[in-house]
């Protein structure tokens, strides 16, 4: 069974408990790496400046603590393999439904801005 690296666990620990529970279920199904959980001001502005985020601090869901968003990728990472990100989103959504967690995927929740690794808790 795939397991998280220490780096992934450290990042995941900065996320809302629901996201943690969800990702521990997802990795039972397929290997993933946690790219990012909580982002402080400096990290958020860096993400903005490199085009990884469209939002300034503190408006991203990564900016709260614990983080209400998590960025993940299929492992090993191949940024050109968009299909693998799509397949992963199906698994994440299935598991979220099983756990009763309302989740949104960055591949489809930001209109024209496609953020394949991004998942966030949806406010109801
Ligand atoms: Zn994100």
Backbone and ligand atoms as CSV (ligand in chain L), in Angstrom:
chain,resi,resn,atom,element,x,y,z
A,1,UNK,N,N,0.853,-1.199,0.000
A,1,UNK,CA,C,0.000,0.000,0.000
A,1,UNK,C,C,0.888,1.248,0.000
A,2,UNK,N,N,0.571,2.224,-0.840
A,2,UNK,CA,C,1.378,3.460,-0.857
A,2,UNK,C,C,1.332,4.175,0.496
A,3,UNK,N,N,2.398,4.880,0.793
A,3,UNK,CA,C,2.454,5.636,2.051
A,3,UNK,C,C,2.952,7.047,1.792
A,4,UNK,N,N,2.532,7.966,2.635
A,4,UNK,CA,C,2.987,9.347,2.518
A,4,UNK,C,C,4.440,9.471,2.951
A,5,UNK,N,N,5.170,10.343,2.276
A,5,UNK,CA,C,6.508,10.710,2.736
A,5,UNK,C,C,6.348,11.591,3.976
A,6,UNK,N,N,7.434,11.773,4.720
A,6,UNK,CA,C,7.373,12.656,5.893
A,6,UNK,C,C,7.012,14.079,5.499
A,7,UNK,N,N,7.545,14.508,4.353
A,7,UNK,CA,C,7.258,15.861,3.857
A,7,UNK,C,C,5.755,16.010,3.606
A,8,UNK,N,N,5.178,14.992,2.951
A,8,UNK,CA,C,3.738,15.021,2.671
A,8,UNK,C,C,2.944,15.071,3.971
A,9,UNK,N,N,3.337,14.259,4.946
A,9,UNK,CA,C,2.613,14.223,6.225
A,9,UNK,C,C,2.691,15.558,6.941
A,10,UNK,N,N,3.865,16.176,6.879
A,10,UNK,CA,C,4.052,17.494,7.499
A,10,UNK,C,C,3.101,18.519,6.882
A,11,UNK,N,N,3.018,18.496,5.555
A,11,UNK,CA,C,2.138,19.449,4.864
A,11,UNK,C,C,0.680,19.149,5.153
A,12,UNK,N,N,0.340,17.852,5.144
A,12,UNK,CA,C,-1.050,17.463,5.377
A,12,UNK,C,C,-1.507,17.845,6.787
A,13,UNK,N,N,-0.561,17.819,7.733
A,13,UNK,CA,C,-0.896,18.138,9.125
A,13,UNK,C,C,-1.347,19.582,9.300
A,14,UNK,N,N,-1.073,20.443,8.302
A,14,UNK,CA,C,-1.497,21.847,8.392
A,14,UNK,C,C,-2.909,22.042,7.850
A,15,UNK,N,N,-3.532,20.933,7.417
A,15,UNK,CA,C,-4.867,21.017,6.797
A,15,UNK,C,C,-5.970,20.661,7.782
A,16,UNK,N,N,-7.165,21.137,7.467
A,16,UNK,CA,C,-8.378,20.789,8.200
A,16,UNK,C,C,-8.467,19.264,8.357
A,17,UNK,N,N,-8.949,18.821,9.508
A,17,UNK,CA,C,-9.022,17.376,9.794
A,17,UNK,C,C,-9.767,16.602,8.703
A,18,UNK,N,N,-10.783,17.219,8.120
A,18,UNK,CA,C,-11.556,16.528,7.072
A,18,UNK,C,C,-10.681,16.247,5.855
A,19,UNK,N,N,-9.823,17.211,5.510
A,19,UNK,CA,C,-8.913,17.001,4.376
A,19,UNK,C,C,-7.883,15.924,4.711
A,20,UNK,N,N,-7.435,15.916,5.955
A,20,UNK,CA,C,-6.490,14.883,6.377
A,20,UNK,C,C,-7.121,13.497,6.263
A,21,UNK,N,N,-8.343,13.362,6.798
A,21,UNK,CA,C,-9.026,12.067,6.744
A,21,UNK,C,C,-9.209,11.625,5.287
A,22,UNK,N,N,-9.612,12.584,4.467
A,22,UNK,CA,C,-9.860,12.287,3.054
A,22,UNK,C,C,-8.596,11.788,2.356
A,23,UNK,N,N,-7.492,12.478,2.555
A,23,UNK,CA,C,-6.263,12.105,1.857
A,23,UNK,C,C,-5.709,10.762,2.355
A,24,UNK,N,N,-5.948,10.462,3.633
A,24,UNK,CA,C,-5.522,9.152,4.139
A,24,UNK,C,C,-6.353,8.031,3.505
A,25,UNK,N,N,-7.572,8.334,3.085
A,25,UNK,CA,C,-8.389,7.350,2.359
A,25,UNK,C,C,-7.929,7.246,0.902
A,26,UNK,N,N,-7.650,8.404,0.295
A,26,UNK,CA,C,-7.256,8.431,-1.124
A,26,UNK,C,C,-5.976,7.629,-1.352
A,27,UNK,N,N,-5.007,7.772,-0.448
A,27,UNK,CA,C,-3.718,7.104,-0.676
A,27,UNK,C,C,-3.842,5.571,-0.543
A,28,UNK,N,N,-4.921,5.108,0.058
A,28,UNK,CA,C,-5.146,3.650,0.088
A,28,UNK,C,C,-5.443,3.126,-1.313
A,29,UNK,N,N,-5.953,4.007,-2.149
A,29,UNK,CA,C,-6.395,3.642,-3.501
A,29,UNK,C,C,-5.310,3.893,-4.542
A,30,UNK,N,N,-4.587,5.011,-4.378
A,30,UNK,CA,C,-3.598,5.397,-5.382
A,30,UNK,C,C,-2.536,6.293,-4.751
A,31,UNK,N,N,-1.298,6.171,-5.233
A,31,UNK,CA,C,-0.207,6.928,-4.603
A,31,UNK,C,C,-0.298,8.404,-4.965
A,32,UNK,N,N,-0.208,9.245,-3.931
A,32,UNK,CA,C,-0.251,10.690,-4.141
A,32,UNK,C,C,0.828,11.355,-3.292
A,33,UNK,N,N,1.149,12.578,-3.670
A,33,UNK,CA,C,2.036,13.387,-2.847
A,33,UNK,C,C,1.305,14.680,-2.480
A,34,UNK,N,N,1.543,15.154,-1.263
A,34,UNK,CA,C,0.923,16.406,-0.814
A,34,UNK,C,C,1.880,17.538,-1.159
A,35,UNK,N,N,1.437,18.430,-2.032
A,35,UNK,CA,C,2.307,19.527,-2.486
A,35,UNK,C,C,2.252,20.708,-1.535
A,36,UNK,N,N,1.065,20.946,-0.979
A,36,UNK,CA,C,0.900,22.161,-0.178
A,36,UNK,C,C,-0.351,22.094,0.678
A,37,UNK,N,N,-0.212,22.533,1.919
A,37,UNK,CA,C,-1.373,22.682,2.794
A,37,UNK,C,C,-1.535,24.163,3.083
A,38,UNK,N,N,-1.267,24.526,4.344
A,38,UNK,CA,C,-1.350,25.942,4.728
A,38,UNK,C,C,-0.258,26.777,4.052
A,39,UNK,N,N,-0.630,27.988,3.637
A,39,UNK,CA,C,0.352,28.948,3.125
A,39,UNK,C,C,0.268,30.243,3.925
A,40,UNK,N,N,1.400,30.648,4.463
A,40,UNK,CA,C,1.488,31.947,5.124
A,40,UNK,C,C,1.560,33.045,4.065
A,41,UNK,N,N,1.689,34.279,4.522
A,41,UNK,CA,C,1.651,35.417,3.594
A,41,UNK,C,C,2.746,35.332,2.526
A,42,UNK,N,N,3.960,35.041,2.972
A,42,UNK,CA,C,5.082,35.009,2.031
A,42,UNK,C,C,4.872,33.939,0.951
A,43,UNK,N,N,4.451,32.750,1.418
A,43,UNK,CA,C,4.227,31.641,0.472
A,43,UNK,C,C,3.070,31.941,-0.470
A,44,UNK,N,N,2.026,32.600,0.055
A,44,UNK,CA,C,0.877,32.926,-0.798
A,44,UNK,C,C,1.285,33.926,-1.875
A,45,UNK,N,N,2.046,34.939,-1.510
A,45,UNK,CA,C,2.472,35.930,-2.499
A,45,UNK,C,C,3.403,35.288,-3.524
A,46,UNK,N,N,4.228,34.335,-3.076
A,46,UNK,CA,C,5.098,33.613,-4.014
A,46,UNK,C,C,4.250,32.801,-4.985
A,47,UNK,N,N,3.194,32.165,-4.461
A,47,UNK,CA,C,2.294,31.374,-5.318
A,47,UNK,C,C,1.591,32.289,-6.314
A,48,UNK,N,N,1.224,33.474,-5.856
A,48,UNK,CA,C,0.578,34.446,-6.750
A,48,UNK,C,C,1.548,34.864,-7.855
A,49,UNK,N,N,2.760,35.172,-7.451
A,49,UNK,CA,C,3.742,35.684,-8.410
A,49,UNK,C,C,4.186,34.651,-9.443
A,50,UNK,N,N,4.072,33.364,-9.093
A,50,UNK,CA,C,4.459,32.327,-10.048
A,50,UNK,C,C,3.247,31.757,-10.786
A,51,UNK,N,N,2.082,32.375,-10.591
A,51,UNK,CA,C,0.898,31.955,-11.333
A,51,UNK,C,C,0.200,30.729,-10.770
A,52,UNK,N,N,0.651,30.237,-9.619
A,52,UNK,CA,C,0.026,29.054,-9.038
A,52,UNK,C,C,-1.273,29.403,-8.323
A,53,UNK,N,N,-1.423,30.656,-7.979
A,53,UNK,CA,C,-2.660,31.106,-7.343
A,53,UNK,C,C,-3.067,32.434,-7.960
A,54,UNK,N,N,-4.370,32.667,-8.005
A,54,UNK,CA,C,-4.889,33.929,-8.536
A,54,UNK,C,C,-5.222,34.892,-7.398
A,55,UNK,N,N,-4.962,34.484,-6.186
A,55,UNK,CA,C,-5.400,35.282,-5.044
A,55,UNK,C,C,-4.230,35.782,-4.217
A,56,UNK,N,N,-4.387,37.003,-3.722
A,56,UNK,CA,C,-3.426,37.541,-2.767
A,56,UNK,C,C,-3.780,37.038,-1.370
A,57,UNK,N,N,-2.778,37.007,-0.495
A,57,UNK,CA,C,-3.000,36.747,0.918
A,57,UNK,C,C,-3.939,37.812,1.479
A,58,UNK,N,N,-4.911,37.515,2.323
A,58,UNK,CA,C,-5.229,36.202,2.921
A,58,UNK,C,C,-6.472,35.567,2.299
A,59,UNK,N,N,-6.666,35.722,0.979
A,59,UNK,CA,C,-7.948,35.330,0.382
A,59,UNK,C,C,-7.996,33.903,-0.152
A,60,UNK,N,N,-6.864,33.213,-0.167
A,60,UNK,CA,C,-6.872,31.811,-0.601
A,60,UNK,C,C,-7.334,30.920,0.547
A,61,UNK,N,N,-7.957,29.800,0.197
A,61,UNK,CA,C,-8.365,28.840,1.224
A,61,UNK,C,C,-7.155,28.152,1.853
A,62,UNK,N,N,-5.978,28.352,1.255
A,62,UNK,CA,C,-4.753,27.831,1.872
A,62,UNK,C,C,-4.285,28.704,3.037
A,63,UNK,N,N,-4.850,29.909,3.160
A,63,UNK,CA,C,-4.308,30.883,4.112
A,63,UNK,C,C,-4.858,30.753,5.531
A,64,UNK,N,N,-5.985,30.073,5.684
A,64,UNK,CA,C,-6.483,29.878,7.046
A,64,UNK,C,C,-5.654,28.783,7.714
A,65,UNK,N,N,-5.706,28.743,9.023
A,65,UNK,CA,C,-5.031,27.666,9.738
A,65,UNK,C,C,-5.992,27.033,10.720
A,66,UNK,N,N,-6.289,25.736,10.590
A,66,UNK,CA,C,-5.792,24.842,9.537
A,66,UNK,C,C,-6.287,25.234,8.143
A,67,UNK,N,N,-5.557,24.779,7.145
A,67,UNK,CA,C,-5.882,25.123,5.764
A,67,UNK,C,C,-7.165,24.440,5.307
A,68,UNK,N,N,-8.011,25.204,4.592
A,68,UNK,CA,C,-9.243,24.629,4.053
A,68,UNK,C,C,-9.034,24.136,2.622
A,69,UNK,N,N,-7.764,24.121,2.185
A,69,UNK,CA,C,-7.445,23.623,0.848
A,69,UNK,C,C,-6.167,22.806,0.913
A,70,UNK,N,N,-6.044,21.888,-0.044
A,70,UNK,CA,C,-4.832,21.080,-0.125
A,70,UNK,C,C,-4.499,20.883,-1.603
A,71,UNK,N,N,-3.218,20.920,-1.927
A,71,UNK,CA,C,-2.777,20.642,-3.292
A,71,UNK,C,C,-2.090,19.285,-3.297
A,72,UNK,N,N,-2.537,18.433,-4.212
A,72,UNK,CA,C,-1.974,17.085,-4.289
A,72,UNK,C,C,-1.665,16.727,-5.741
A,73,UNK,N,N,-0.832,15.713,-5.922
A,73,UNK,CA,C,-0.536,15.244,-7.282
A,73,UNK,C,C,-0.371,13.732,-7.250
A,74,UNK,N,N,-0.716,13.107,-8.390
A,74,UNK,CA,C,-0.423,11.675,-8.490
A,74,UNK,C,C,1.081,11.492,-8.374
A,75,UNK,N,N,1.502,10.413,-7.714
A,75,UNK,CA,C,2.931,10.160,-7.532
A,75,UNK,C,C,3.324,8.900,-8.287
A,76,UNK,N,N,4.442,8.904,-9.044
A,76,UNK,CA,C,5.349,10.027,-9.292
A,76,UNK,C,C,4.696,11.120,-10.139
A,77,UNK,N,N,5.127,12.353,-9.930
A,77,UNK,CA,C,4.491,13.500,-10.584
A,77,UNK,C,C,4.907,13.616,-12.047
A,78,UNK,N,N,3.908,13.719,-12.917
A,78,UNK,CA,C,4.154,14.058,-14.314
A,78,UNK,C,C,3.176,15.177,-14.666
A,79,UNK,N,N,3.683,16.411,-14.682
A,79,UNK,CA,C,2.813,17.579,-14.875
A,79,UNK,C,C,2.130,17.577,-16.233
A,80,UNK,N,N,2.678,16.809,-17.182
A,80,UNK,CA,C,2.065,16.780,-18.518
A,80,UNK,C,C,0.941,15.757,-18.622
A,81,UNK,N,N,0.866,14.874,-17.656
A,81,UNK,CA,C,-0.144,13.814,-17.690
A,81,UNK,C,C,-1.424,14.301,-17.017
A,82,UNK,N,N,-2.163,15.131,-17.728
A,82,UNK,CA,C,-3.366,15.726,-17.144
A,82,UNK,C,C,-4.430,14.666,-16.864
A,83,UNK,N,N,-4.412,13.605,-17.667
A,83,UNK,CA,C,-5.372,12.525,-17.471
A,83,UNK,C,C,-5.223,11.911,-16.070
A,84,UNK,N,N,-3.989,11.798,-15.610
A,84,UNK,CA,C,-3.780,11.216,-14.276
A,84,UNK,C,C,-4.363,12.123,-13.184
A,85,UNK,N,N,-4.309,13.439,-13.406
A,85,UNK,CA,C,-4.919,14.374,-12.450
A,85,UNK,C,C,-6.448,14.240,-12.475
A,86,UNK,N,N,-6.986,14.040,-13.707
A,86,UNK,CA,C,-8.442,13.871,-13.818
A,86,UNK,C,C,-8.898,12.595,-13.124
A,87,UNK,N,N,-8.152,11.514,-13.360
A,87,UNK,CA,C,-8.502,10.238,-12.728
A,87,UNK,C,C,-8.439,10.363,-11.209
A,88,UNK,N,N,-7.428,11.070,-10.736
A,88,UNK,CA,C,-7.293,11.265,-9.295
A,88,UNK,C,C,-8.491,12.024,-8.735
A,89,UNK,N,N,-8.980,13.001,-9.491
A,89,UNK,CA,C,-10.113,13.803,-8.997
A,89,UNK,C,C,-11.357,12.934,-8.826
A,90,UNK,N,N,-11.506,11.922,-9.670
A,90,UNK,CA,C,-12.652,11.015,-9.551
A,90,UNK,C,C,-12.553,10.247,-8.228
A,91,UNK,N,N,-11.353,9.764,-7.930
A,91,UNK,CA,C,-11.139,9.015,-6.684
A,91,UNK,C,C,-11.387,9.924,-5.472
A,92,UNK,N,N,-10.836,11.148,-5.525
A,92,UNK,CA,C,-10.997,12.068,-4.393
A,92,UNK,C,C,-12.481,12.354,-4.149
A,93,UNK,N,N,-13.216,12.588,-5.222
A,93,UNK,CA,C,-14.636,12.915,-5.068
A,93,UNK,C,C,-15.429,11.724,-4.516
A,94,UNK,N,N,-15.092,10.526,-4.996
A,94,UNK,CA,C,-15.745,9.316,-4.478
A,94,UNK,C,C,-15.529,9.179,-2.977
A,95,UNK,N,N,-14.273,9.309,-2.576
A,95,UNK,CA,C,-13.926,9.145,-1.161
A,95,UNK,C,C,-14.568,10.251,-0.318
A,96,UNK,N,N,-14.599,11.465,-0.850
A,96,UNK,CA,C,-15.205,12.585,-0.125
A,96,UNK,C,C,-16.682,12.299,0.115
A,97,UNK,N,N,-17.325,11.735,-0.898
A,97,UNK,CA,C,-18.737,11.424,-0.753
A,97,UNK,C,C,-18.943,10.353,0.322
A,98,UNK,N,N,-18.089,9.343,0.304
A,98,UNK,CA,C,-18.174,8.290,1.329
A,98,UNK,C,C,-18.035,8.866,2.740
A,99,UNK,N,N,-17.139,9.851,2.862
A,99,UNK,CA,C,-16.879,10.435,4.186
A,99,UNK,C,C,-17.846,11.581,4.515
A,100,UNK,N,N,-18.683,11.952,3.550
A,100,UNK,CA,C,-19.630,13.046,3.766
A,100,UNK,C,C,-18.962,14.412,3.826
A,101,UNK,N,N,-17.883,14.565,3.032
A,101,UNK,CA,C,-17.165,15.837,2.997
A,101,UNK,C,C,-17.493,16.540,1.680
A,102,UNK,N,N,-17.862,17.806,1.796
A,102,UNK,CA,C,-18.216,18.585,0.627
A,102,UNK,C,C,-16.949,19.201,0.027
A,103,UNK,N,N,-16.520,18.683,-1.120
A,103,UNK,CA,C,-15.228,19.087,-1.647
A,103,UNK,C,C,-15.376,19.684,-3.051
A,104,UNK,N,N,-14.526,20.645,-3.369
A,104,UNK,CA,C,-14.485,21.204,-4.723
A,104,UNK,C,C,-13.092,20.978,-5.286
A,105,UNK,N,N,-13.045,20.684,-6.581
A,105,UNK,CA,C,-11.773,20.443,-7.255
A,105,UNK,C,C,-11.384,21.671,-8.079
A,106,UNK,N,N,-10.118,22.083,-7.945
A,106,UNK,CA,C,-9.610,23.234,-8.691
A,106,UNK,C,C,-9.605,23.038,-10.195
A,107,UNK,N,N,-9.753,21.778,-10.646
A,107,UNK,CA,C,-9.841,21.511,-12.083
A,107,UNK,C,C,-11.139,22.010,-12.677
A,108,UNK,N,N,-12.114,22.331,-11.818
A,108,UNK,CA,C,-13.411,22.767,-12.355
A,108,UNK,C,C,-14.139,23.842,-11.550
A,109,UNK,N,N,-13.595,24.288,-10.424
A,109,UNK,CA,C,-14.388,25.229,-9.613
A,109,UNK,C,C,-13.978,26.700,-9.756
A,110,UNK,N,N,-12.931,26.979,-10.554
A,110,UNK,CA,C,-12.486,28.379,-10.673
A,110,UNK,C,C,-12.755,28.973,-12.052
A,111,UNK,N,N,-13.741,28.453,-12.780
A,111,UNK,CA,C,-14.007,28.969,-14.116
A,111,UNK,C,C,-12.839,28.688,-15.033
A,112,UNK,N,N,-12.280,29.746,-15.627
A,112,UNK,CA,C,-11.229,29.552,-16.637
A,112,UNK,C,C,-9.886,29.165,-16.035
A,113,UNK,N,N,-9.685,29.483,-14.769
A,113,UNK,CA,C,-8.414,29.160,-14.123
A,113,UNK,C,C,-8.455,27.706,-13.668
A,114,UNK,N,N,-7.648,26.885,-14.337
A,114,UNK,CA,C,-7.629,25.454,-14.023
A,114,UNK,C,C,-6.478,25.162,-13.069
A,115,UNK,N,N,-6.823,24.617,-11.906
A,115,UNK,CA,C,-5.838,24.351,-10.857
A,115,UNK,C,C,-5.942,22.862,-10.502
A,116,UNK,N,N,-5.306,22.035,-11.348
A,116,UNK,CA,C,-5.471,20.577,-11.259
A,116,UNK,C,C,-5.127,19.968,-9.888
A,117,UNK,N,N,-4.100,20.451,-9.178
A,117,UNK,CA,C,-3.748,19.797,-7.913
A,117,UNK,C,C,-4.634,20.225,-6.722
A,118,UNK,N,N,-5.478,21.225,-6.908
A,118,UNK,CA,C,-6.153,21.907,-5.793
A,118,UNK,C,C,-7.514,21.301,-5.421
A,119,UNK,N,N,-7.694,21.063,-4.125
A,119,UNK,CA,C,-9.001,20.637,-3.584
A,119,UNK,C,C,-9.301,21.519,-2.387
A,120,UNK,N,N,-10.562,21.916,-2.246
A,120,UNK,CA,C,-10.931,22.744,-1.099
A,120,UNK,C,C,-12.277,22.329,-0.544
A,121,UNK,N,N,-12.441,22.596,0.745
A,121,UNK,CA,C,-13.718,22.346,1.403
A,121,UNK,C,C,-14.705,23.382,0.912
A,122,UNK,N,N,-15.867,22.900,0.505
A,122,UNK,CA,C,-16.892,23.814,0.008
A,122,UNK,C,C,-17.753,24.287,1.170
A,123,UNK,N,N,-17.908,25.598,1.259
A,123,UNK,CA,C,-18.762,26.160,2.312
A,123,UNK,C,C,-20.221,25.970,1.878
A,124,UNK,N,N,-21.066,25.576,2.824
A,124,UNK,CA,C,-22.473,25.406,2.446
A,124,UNK,C,C,-23.353,26.443,3.114
L,1,ZN,ZN,ZN,-4.322,25.051,-3.927
